[in-house]
Amino acid sequence: MKQWRLRRIVAVALVVAIVGAVSAAVATATPHQNKKTVKVGIVYSRTGLLSAYGAEYIEGLRAGLKYVTNGTNKVNGHPIQLTLVDDKTDPATAVSAAKDLIGKGYKIIAGSTSSGVALQVAPLAAQNNILFISGPAASDAITGLNRNTFRAGRQTIQDVLTAASFLGKNVGKKVLVFAQDSAFGQGNVAAVKAYIGGKGQNVSQVLVPLSATDFTPFAQQAKNANADLLFVAWAGTTAGAMWRALDQQGVLSSTTVTTGLAERATWGSYGDPSTAAKIKFLSHYVSTAPKNRVNDWLVKELRKRSHVPDIFTPDGFVTAQMIARAVSKADGDDVGKMISALEGYQFLAPKGIQRIRPQDHAMMQPMFQVQLTFPSGGRAAAKVLKVVSPGNVAPPVKPFG
């Protein structure tokens, strides 16, 4: 009898032990299995004037997600679900798309290739308490707009301060801004007046309608201005025609010209090599400029598809890094926690060390001075002259309104 009772006690103990082990295993696995899918809406320019930039942004975003998740597409166990919507580079279309995504419960909206789009979507972020990360949109007005709004790319003041790094004591007093009549172009005019005009130069502008296809009359205006320095601010598919007009009217050979180096496809459109060599280029990014492991990974990853990272590829990559940081620290998509996680965040991006300034969400980042060269093959290449440190292109602090 005693032996039977002993066997029974041992059997019960074994059953309890097995049940306990299974329960522990289930308890350990459950948190990972039940992690909520985080939905991210990407409202960007798949078509429209800035479609080329949108394509670069999306390629960078996908590469960035692969990098930060080690190919799992999960952050801290949370699957990341991207929904891509084309805003056609149109603010009204973008606002409609953002409202639709917000109505479906999306707590993270990113994209905004266009400054005009970003400035319309950003107020929705504060009104509906979502996290908004603008992409290549460069308008200074995005910085400090509200606590719900961040930016993954550079802003206009950083372009202008990089251009100013080229200017020596011999630059004359007349500065002309040649730009598109858009939020981006007007922002450049305002920034040049504030940061170059404030040093004694007389700044004027020629603003070209976005709908323009014949740029000769505007190039003639630039020629007649007899400026000592021409600052060109341009974006989109019409850049080639614009540069040809300036070249044909003799503008590029009659004054000092500085501009942002646009996407690689435009490098051959700045005129003949002797003319292009006269242009002083400021650069947001060229793939040969940064020397760090993240940029090396990005270059290698895109090489698999015979691609090279372009000017706005890092903005998509950085968006992925920001999403990963926000979701990981919030353990989901709690908006307040995501905002806190991003404020003051310092990280290694393709361009180098970047930091989100907590006071206004300005993206502190390095910039570059670049010269176009034409090797024996005849194809334009970028020669990096100098890395401009984040502190030397830091925008003034703009506290949230």
Secondary structure as GFF3:
##gff-version 3
##sequence-region A 1 401
A	DSSP	alpha_helix	2	33	.	.	.	ID=ss1
A	DSSP	beta_strand	38	44	.	.	.	ID=ss2
A	DSSP	alpha_helix	51	68	.	.	.	ID=ss3
A	DSSP	beta_strand	74	75	.	.	.	ID=ss4
A	DSSP	beta_strand	78	86	.	.	.	ID=ss5
A	DSSP	alpha_helix	91	103	.	.	.	ID=ss6
A	DSSP	beta_strand	108	111	.	.	.	ID=ss7
A	DSSP	alpha_helix	115	128	.	.	.	ID=ss8
A	DSSP	beta_strand	131	134	.	.	.	ID=ss9
A	DSSP	three_ten_helix	140	142	.	.	.	ID=ss10
A	DSSP	beta_strand	149	151	.	.	.	ID=ss11
A	DSSP	alpha_helix	156	164	.	.	.	ID=ss12
A	DSSP	beta_strand	174	180	.	.	.	ID=ss13
A	DSSP	alpha_helix	183	195	.	.	.	ID=ss14
A	DSSP	three_ten_helix	197	199	.	.	.	ID=ss15
A	DSSP	beta_strand	202	208	.	.	.	ID=ss16
A	DSSP	alpha_helix	216	224	.	.	.	ID=ss17
A	DSSP	beta_strand	229	233	.	.	.	ID=ss18
A	DSSP	alpha_helix	239	248	.	.	.	ID=ss19
A	DSSP	beta_strand	256	260	.	.	.	ID=ss20
A	DSSP	three_ten_helix	264	269	.	.	.	ID=ss21
A	DSSP	alpha_helix	273	276	.	.	.	ID=ss22
A	DSSP	beta_strand	279	283	.	.	.	ID=ss23
A	DSSP	alpha_helix	293	303	.	.	.	ID=ss24
A	DSSP	alpha_helix	313	330	.	.	.	ID=ss25
A	DSSP	alpha_helix	335	342	.	.	.	ID=ss26
A	DSSP	beta_strand	346	349	.	.	.	ID=ss27
A	DSSP	beta_strand	352	356	.	.	.	ID=ss28
A	DSSP	beta_strand	363	364	.	.	.	ID=ss29
A	DSSP	beta_strand	367	373	.	.	.	ID=ss30
A	DSSP	beta_strand	381	388	.	.	.	ID=ss31
A	DSSP	three_ten_helix	390	393	.	.	.	ID=ss32
###
